[in-house]
Amino acid sequence: MLFYKRKAFTMIELVFVIVVLGILAAIAIPKFAATRDDAQIAKGRSDVAAIRAAIVSERQGRLMQGQSNYISKLHHATDVLFDNNGTATSVLLQYGIVTQNETNGHWDDSATASGTNWTYVYRVMNADNTFTYNPANGTFSCTNGTYCADLTN
């Protein structure tokens, strides 16, 4: 009696593998989307912490020179934010943050003055979060937005 060795998968085995892969994909894809959102919030938190630290550092440098005021604004041009106070000699963040309008996980170039205060917008999950810089007391705080608490805690 001759026995032939099986050299291929049966149709049932292939269907079973496809079903298992489909179940794994259905579980994994939503997890990847949540990871992207978490990354955008983490980037925003990092940016806010760096900006706040730079404001304090710049203030300390001013105090050493006998000036008690905070920096008047946090940018020079609209396409790069948090670079300086409008002069090349007053560097805030060494490289600044390049703006990308209407893009999640990025700052918008719509920095505007409201009296002496300046507002900056960070976009997360299609929601704008407005940060206000107050040069009178050096605060940089989230004043409006769905994810303010997530970006500042």
PEZITA-V10177 format. One record per residue. RES is the residue in three letters. SS is DSSP state (A for helix, B for strand, O for the rest). PHI is phi in radians with two decimals (* if undefined). NEAR is the number of other ideal C-beta (glycine too) atoms within 12 Angstrom. Layout:
RES,SS,PHI,NEAR + RES,SS,PHI,NEAR
This chain:
MET,O,*,3 + LEU,O,-1.71,4 + PHE,O,-2.01,5 + TYR,O,-1.70,7 + LYS,O,-1.38,6 + ARG,O,-1.33,8 + LYS,O,-2.07,6 + ALA,O,-2.57,9 + PHE,O,-1.46,12 + THR,O,-1.42,11 + MET,A,-1.10,10 + ILE,A,-1.14,10 + GLU,A,-1.10,13 + LEU,A,-1.15,13 + VAL,A,-1.11,13 + PHE,A,-1.06,14 + VAL,A,-1.11,15 + ILE,A,-1.12,15 + VAL,A,-1.13,14 + VAL,A,-1.08,14 + LEU,A,-1.11,14 + GLY,A,-1.11,14 + ILE,A,-1.14,13 + LEU,A,-1.09,13 + ALA,A,-1.15,14 + ALA,A,-1.13,13 + ILE,A,-1.44,13 + ALA,A,-1.33,14 + ILE,A,-1.06,14 + PRO,A,-1.09,12 + LYS,A,-1.14,14 + PHE,A,-1.14,14 + ALA,A,-1.12,14 + ALA,A,-1.14,15 + THR,A,-1.12,14 + ARG,A,-1.10,18 + ASP,A,-1.11,24 + ASP,A,-1.08,19 + ALA,A,-1.16,18 + GLN,A,-1.12,29 + ILE,A,-1.19,32 + ALA,A,-1.09,20 + LYS,A,-1.11,27 + GLY,A,-1.09,38 + ARG,A,-1.08,26 + SER,A,-1.11,20 + ASP,A,-1.06,36 + VAL,A,-1.09,37 + ALA,A,-1.10,19 + ALA,A,-1.15,25 + ILE,A,-1.14,37 + ARG,A,-1.10,28 + ALA,A,-1.12,19 + ALA,A,-1.17,34 + ILE,A,-1.10,34 + VAL,A,-1.15,21 + SER,A,-1.10,22 + GLU,A,-1.14,35 + ARG,A,-1.12,27 + GLN,A,-1.09,17 + GLY,A,-1.10,21 + ARG,A,-1.18,22 + LEU,A,-1.09,15 + MET,A,-1.13,11 + GLN,O,-1.62,13 + GLY,O,1.53,8 + GLN,O,-1.81,16 + SER,O,-1.74,13 + ASN,O,-1.49,18 + TYR,O,-1.48,32 + ILE,O,-1.06,37 + SER,O,-1.36,28 + LYS,O,-2.65,33 + LEU,O,-1.86,44 + HIS,O,-2.63,37 + HIS,O,-1.94,24 + ALA,O,-1.91,20 + THR,O,-1.49,25 + ASP,O,-1.56,19 + VAL,B,-2.29,23 + LEU,B,-1.77,39 + PHE,O,1.07,40 + ASP,O,-1.58,31 + ASN,B,-2.95,25 + ASN,O,-1.73,29 + GLY,O,1.65,19 + THR,O,-2.31,15 + ALA,O,-1.21,12 + THR,O,-1.46,13 + SER,O,-1.92,27 + VAL,B,-1.47,23 + LEU,O,-1.68,39 + LEU,O,-1.71,31 + GLN,O,-0.97,14 + TYR,O,-1.96,15 + GLY,O,1.20,27 + ILE,B,-2.17,33 + VAL,B,-1.28,21 + THR,O,-1.47,26 + GLN,O,-2.51,20 + ASN,O,-1.08,19 + GLU,O,0.97,16 + THR,O,-2.04,20 + ASN,O,-1.09,25 + GLY,O,1.42,29 + HIS,B,-2.40,26 + TRP,B,-1.49,42 + ASP,O,-1.63,31 + ASP,O,-1.53,25 + SER,O,-1.62,24 + ALA,O,-1.13,33 + THR,B,-2.31,20 + ALA,B,-1.64,18 + SER,B,-2.26,16 + GLY,O,1.22,13 + THR,O,-1.66,17 + ASN,B,-1.42,26 + TRP,B,-2.08,35 + THR,B,-1.97,31 + TYR,B,-2.31,40 + VAL,B,-2.09,34 + TYR,B,-2.01,47 + ARG,B,-1.82,33 + VAL,B,-2.32,35 + MET,O,0.84,24 + ASN,O,1.10,15 + ALA,B,-2.15,25 + ASP,B,-1.39,29 + ASN,B,-2.13,36 + THR,B,-1.64,30 + PHE,B,-1.91,38 + THR,B,-2.08,32 + TYR,B,-1.77,39 + ASN,B,-1.91,24 + PRO,O,-1.22,25 + ALA,O,-1.23,16 + ASN,O,-2.18,17 + GLY,O,1.32,29 + THR,B,-1.48,23 + PHE,B,-2.23,38 + SER,B,-2.27,27 + CYS,B,-1.42,33 + THR,B,-1.83,23 + ASN,B,-2.80,18 + GLY,O,2.61,29 + THR,O,-1.16,19 + TYR,O,-1.93,32 + CYS,A,-0.97,25 + ALA,A,-1.10,16 + ASP,A,-1.18,23 + LEU,A,-1.45,38 + THR,A,-1.99,25 + ASN,O,-1.69,14
